[in-house]
Structure formats: structure tokens, C-alpha cells
Amino acid sequence: MDFSLTENQGMYVDTVRKFVKNEILPQVLHLDKGHGFPWTIISKAWELGILNLCIPESVKGYEVDVISAALIIEEMSYGDTGISTSAMCNDLANTVIAQHGTDEQKEMFLKPFVDSPLLASFCLTEPGAGSDNSSMTTFIQKGDDGRYVLNGAKSFITNASFASQFTVFCKVGKPTSQLLACVIVPAPPVLPEGSNSCVPPPKEITLPGGGRILIGKPEDKLGQHLSNTASVTFEDVVIGGHQIIGDRRLGFRYIVDALDFARPMVAAIGVGLARRALDVTLAYTKERKQFGQRLCDLPVVRDTLVAMWKKVELSEMALMKAAVKVQEKAPDQGIYASLAKNVAAEAALFCANEGLHLHGGYGFMSEYEISKLVRDAHIIDIYEGVREVQNMIIGRELV
Ligand SMILES: Cc1cc2nc3c(=O)[nH]c(=O)nc-3n(C[C@H](O)[C@H](O)[C@H](O)COP(=O)(O)OP(=O)(O)OC[C@H]3O[C@@H](n4cnc5c(N)ncnc54)[C@H](O)[C@@H]3O)c2cc1C
């Protein structure tokens, strides 16, 4: 077993580290407070080639291996987990097409992301169907002309206000059907605005092929202010056969495949945040003096710093094991993806909370980054499957 990075992986890490140091960290607190969308940063990430990691080479994408993708997302998350959530969601939405689409579908639905800095949304969650996504009611129904019509409402959808394409999971025939399909709904392209502060209004998109998409007001979130989250409602959206991915009865399998790829990416978000929390806390406790010495020299404080470091290292190991398993398409990849997600979410929460504590009263002040990291950390334990759902997956495999 070799823990060293390949030359290519090392290059990715160096590139994203520089990007984070120059483009994200100097302005992250200011941008986070503004609640705008970081278009400039997203465009620069696209230019650098650190967006759209899963797009196959056959359509001129980067087709980055899973380990490199995890390293890129971890480094980006060290800068800001809202930005990395936005970036990662493009892959979450597009990996279904990369994994199960035909060559024509890859050309039609993935190539635009290679050509321009566009964003995509992955539409699974609904108001009444969160952890239990089998209870979703969004559905497609075949009309007399042989085409399908899509109706239903999705909630908490990342990138929704700026998405140029929606990957939508839906029932087939009626809302209570047992069959699930995945359909791709392209929308008019939304191109980056030249600023980091765009706040979108709710909007209504009339599709040339028929039907409407309604995008809700961006959610006012506790944390990850630099990712956009909104509801998406599909009203009589006409779906041609070419928009249905794979077999229209195998949607559940496609969800599992997408999440097996994406959960290590969420773990990478957790590891990146945990590392950042450790670093800002180390810096603070080396500066701050009480009882005549640096905080970091007080034995109890040092114990806490050690405990934080252990969480970072262990979550990084769990992440790398999951990335290797997913890369190799190992039969037990799911259990390791869930393990990595749980362990990294725990590390992020632990390091952010303990880090804030070691900042004392200053940690409670919004000008200290640690307070933002605490707000950002909570969602890592929730999106792409809450902790209990990961435990359910692990438990099912174990017994
Ligand atoms: C910022 C943000 C971005 C998101 N982005 C997307 C996106 O891009 N696309 C998308 O489709 N969704 C997205 N989501 C939705 C997210 O994946 C769901 O919120 C998540 O899966 C949990 O669903 P829920 O919120 O309905 O919680 P619920 O399912 O209602 O769960 C609430 C709580 O109940 C408990 N619970 C639930 N089920 C079980 C169980 N089986 N056993 C034990 N306890 C249980 C857990 O404690 C859980 O935290 C996003 C959410 C947020 C907040």
C-alpha cells in the first residue's frame, strides 16, 4: 500500500492550494457575510480545470480519477465548503449521465459543461421525501403523442437558481409508482456574472419544448452561504425519450451509484473543513497568551489540539480508503463511502466546535473564521444522507 501522491495528484493539490490561498481565503469572510453567489471564483475554478471532474474524455472532459477528485474537493473545502458544495454538485448531477448515459446523451448534456462554466443541479429531495426518497411523488407520465410530461416539486436543491441543467429523479406513470427514472432537463444557459455578489430573485423558466420550471427564493441558511440552495418545481415539462437516462425502471440503482461516488466527495468536504478548523485554532492558540504562556502550551489545550489532529488524520484515511474502493468499483464501495462520510462529518463538527471553544469569547465573534466553520460544519452530517442513513447502510452490509 502506497500513501504517497502520484505526480498528477500532487499537481492537483498544489494548484488548488494556490487557488484557495489567493482567490478564496483572503475574501471568504466578507463574501460569506454578503450572502451573494461567488461567480467569479466558480468561473476561475472552471478555467483552472477543477470543476466538472467526472466528465469523460470522450467529450473532452477531464475524467479525473476518484482519488484526485477527492483531493481537489478537500483542498477547495479548506477554503470554503459552500463553494466546494456548489462545485461538487455539478459532478453529483452529471455523474449519472457519465455513468449511465449513451454517447449521444454525453455529447448533448455533458459537453456544454466543458465548453462554458455552467452549473447543474441534482434533484432528489422533496418536501415529503428526504431520507426516504422512495416516497417521492414527482413523476413522468406518457401522453398520447408518446412523449412524457414531468410534474413535481423538489426542495433544498444546490445550484438551483443558477443551474443550466437539472438531473431529476421521478416516479414513472404515477406518483405512487414503484418505478423510478432519471431524466435530464436542460434549461437556458445561465452564464457567470462578473461579480462575487449576485443574489438571484425567484424565477420562472418557460421551456421551448413545453412546460415551466419555477425556482424558489434562495434559502436563508445557517451556514455555507456561498452555495445556492432553492426549491425547484417542474410544471408540465415535456420530456423526450433522449432525456431519459438508461433504463427508466432503474432510477434507484442510479441514485445508489451517484451517491457511492458523491459520498466520498462529501467526506472530502468534511476533511477540508476539519483541517481548516485545526489550522486556524493552532494559529490562534500559538498567539494568545493566558496565565503567562501561550494557550497551546497549556496541557489541556494541547490535548484538545491533539484530539483535533487525530480526527483530521483518521478521517483523511477513511476518505482515501473510500476513494480507492469507489475508484476500483469494489463490491463493498458503499459501506466505505458511508464510513468516510460519517467519520469526516464527525471530524468537521468536532474540530469546528472544539476550535471555537479554544478561541474563547473571540470564537463567538463573526469576524473569527472559526465561527463560520461551526455554522458550515453541521450540514456535512446531513446532506447526501443523514448520519443515521449512513449507519443503516453500514449495518445492513454488516449483518
Ligand atoms: C444546504 C443543503 C443542500 C442540499 N442539497 C441538495 C441537493 O443538491 N439535492 C438534493 O436532492 N437534496 C439536497 N439537500 C437535501 C438533503 O440531502 C436532505 O436534507 C437530507 O437527505 C435529509 O432529508 P430531510 O432534510 O428531509 O430530513 P429527514 O429525512 O426528515 O430527517 C430528519 C432527521 O430524522 C432522523 N432520521 C431520518 N431517517 C431516519 C432513519 N431511517 N433512522 C433514524 N433516524 C432517521 C435523522 O436524525 C434526521 O436528521 C440539501 C440540503 C441542504 C440543507
The ligand as an SDF file (V2000), in Angstrom:
LIG
                    3D

 53 58  0  0  0  0  0  0  0  0999 V2000
  -27.7410   23.0840    2.1750 C   0  0  0  0  0  0  0  0  0  0  0  0
  -28.4110   21.8710    1.6200 C   0  0  0  0  0  0  0  0  0  0  0  0
  -28.1260   21.4330    0.3460 C   0  0  0  0  0  0  0  0  0  0  0  0
  -28.7800   20.3180   -0.1840 C   0  0  0  0  0  0  0  0  0  0  0  0
  -28.5500   19.9600   -1.4960 N   0  0  0  0  0  0  0  0  0  0  0  0
  -29.3310   19.0040   -2.0610 C   0  0  0  0  0  0  0  0  0  0  0  0
  -29.2700   18.7530   -3.4660 C   0  0  0  0  0  0  0  0  0  0  0  0
  -28.4950   19.3820   -4.2010 O   0  0  0  0  0  0  0  0  0  0  0  0
  -30.0850   17.8140   -3.9830 N   0  0  0  0  0  0  0  0  0  0  0  0
  -30.9680   17.1010   -3.2250 C   0  0  0  0  0  0  0  0  0  0  0  0
  -31.6880   16.2610   -3.7630 O   0  0  0  0  0  0  0  0  0  0  0  0
  -31.0600   17.3150   -1.8790 N   0  0  0  0  0  0  0  0  0  0  0  0
  -30.2720   18.2530   -1.2900 C   0  0  0  0  0  0  0  0  0  0  0  0
  -30.3670   18.5160    0.0570 N   0  0  0  0  0  0  0  0  0  0  0  0
  -31.3070   17.7260    0.8640 C   0  0  0  0  0  0  0  0  0  0  0  0
  -30.6220   16.7920    1.8380 C   0  0  0  0  0  0  0  0  0  0  0  0
  -29.9880   15.7430    1.1680 O   0  0  0  0  0  0  0  0  0  0  0  0
  -31.6860   16.3360    2.8550 C   0  0  0  0  0  0  0  0  0  0  0  0
  -31.9560   17.4610    3.6820 O   0  0  0  0  0  0  0  0  0  0  0  0
  -31.2260   15.1590    3.6810 C   0  0  0  0  0  0  0  0  0  0  0  0
  -31.1360   13.9930    2.8960 O   0  0  0  0  0  0  0  0  0  0  0  0
  -32.1810   14.8750    4.8730 C   0  0  0  0  0  0  0  0  0  0  0  0
  -33.5100   14.8750    4.4910 O   0  0  0  0  0  0  0  0  0  0  0  0
  -34.5630   15.7570    5.3370 P   0  0  0  0  0  0  0  0  0  0  0  0
  -33.9940   17.1240    5.4230 O   0  0  0  0  0  0  0  0  0  0  0  0
  -35.8800   15.5970    4.7210 O   0  0  0  0  0  0  0  0  0  0  0  0
  -34.5310   15.1280    6.7870 O   0  0  0  0  0  0  0  0  0  0  0  0
  -35.4180   13.8870    7.3220 P   0  0  0  0  0  0  0  0  0  0  0  0
  -35.3320   12.7490    6.3760 O   0  0  0  0  0  0  0  0  0  0  0  0
  -36.7690   14.3860    7.6720 O   0  0  0  0  0  0  0  0  0  0  0  0
  -34.6230   13.5120    8.6350 O   0  0  0  0  0  0  0  0  0  0  0  0
  -34.6400   14.3340    9.8110 C   0  0  0  0  0  0  0  0  0  0  0  0
  -33.9200   13.5850   10.9160 C   0  0  0  0  0  0  0  0  0  0  0  0
  -34.6670   12.4000   11.2500 O   0  0  0  0  0  0  0  0  0  0  0  0
  -33.7730   11.3400   11.5780 C   0  0  0  0  0  0  0  0  0  0  0  0
  -33.9720   10.2050   10.6430 N   0  0  0  0  0  0  0  0  0  0  0  0
  -34.4350   10.2260    9.3730 C   0  0  0  0  0  0  0  0  0  0  0  0
  -34.4620    8.9900    8.8630 N   0  0  0  0  0  0  0  0  0  0  0  0
  -34.0230    8.1480    9.8220 C   0  0  0  0  0  0  0  0  0  0  0  0
  -33.8340    6.7370    9.9050 C   0  0  0  0  0  0  0  0  0  0  0  0
  -34.1170    5.9080    8.8910 N   0  0  0  0  0  0  0  0  0  0  0  0
  -33.3640    6.2210   11.0740 N   0  0  0  0  0  0  0  0  0  0  0  0
  -33.0910    7.0420   12.1350 C   0  0  0  0  0  0  0  0  0  0  0  0
  -33.2440    8.3860   12.0930 N   0  0  0  0  0  0  0  0  0  0  0  0
  -33.7120    8.9390   10.9740 C   0  0  0  0  0  0  0  0  0  0  0  0
  -32.3550   11.9100   11.4740 C   0  0  0  0  0  0  0  0  0  0  0  0
  -31.9430   12.3400   12.7360 O   0  0  0  0  0  0  0  0  0  0  0  0
  -32.5310   13.0900   10.5430 C   0  0  0  0  0  0  0  0  0  0  0  0
  -31.5220   14.0630   10.6930 O   0  0  0  0  0  0  0  0  0  0  0  0
  -29.7030   19.6010    0.6070 C   0  0  0  0  0  0  0  0  0  0  0  0
  -29.9880   20.0360    1.9080 C   0  0  0  0  0  0  0  0  0  0  0  0
  -29.3830   21.1730    2.3950 C   0  0  0  0  0  0  0  0  0  0  0  0
  -29.7970   21.6530    3.7740 C   0  0  0  0  0  0  0  0  0  0  0  0
  1  2  1  0
  2  3  1  0
  2 52  2  0
  3  4  2  0
  4  5  1  0
  4 50  1  0
  5  6  2  0
  6  7  1  0
  6 13  1  0
  7  8  2  0
  7  9  1  0
  9 10  1  0
 10 11  2  0
 10 12  1  0
 12 13  2  0
 13 14  1  0
 14 15  1  0
 14 50  1  0
 15 16  1  0
 16 17  1  0
 16 18  1  0
 18 19  1  0
 18 20  1  0
 20 21  1  0
 20 22  1  0
 22 23  1  0
 23 24  1  0
 24 25  2  0
 24 26  1  0
 24 27  1  0
 27 28  1  0
 28 29  2  0
 28 30  1  0
 28 31  1  0
 31 32  1  0
 32 33  1  0
 33 34  1  0
 33 48  1  0
 34 35  1  0
 35 36  1  0
 35 46  1  0
 36 37  1  0
 36 45  1  0
 37 38  2  0
 38 39  1  0
 39 40  1  0
 39 45  2  0
 40 41  1  0
 40 42  2  0
 42 43  1  0
 43 44  2  0
 44 45  1  0
 46 47  1  0
 46 48  1  0
 48 49  1  0
 50 51  2  0
 51 52  1  0
 52 53  1  0
M  END
$$$$
